[in-house]
């Protein structure tokens, strides 16, 4: 199990559930939309700091982004 893939799937699902675009999430986190897209495609590993920023913007616990049971 690759946590990059887990985070990618969970991030995409949660972002869609909140009707946010990658651009909107990028603005909320201070990251680039390209970087958000790279995380969602599991091309990069997000640091713990970035994980926290994304979780805060999405109003979820950081662990929810890494929860293997939540993957679809």
Secondary structure, DSSP 8 states (H G I E B T S, - for coil): --HHHHHHHHHHHHHHHTT--HHHHHHHHT--HHHHHHHHTTSS---HHHHHHHHHHHTS-HHHHT-GGG--
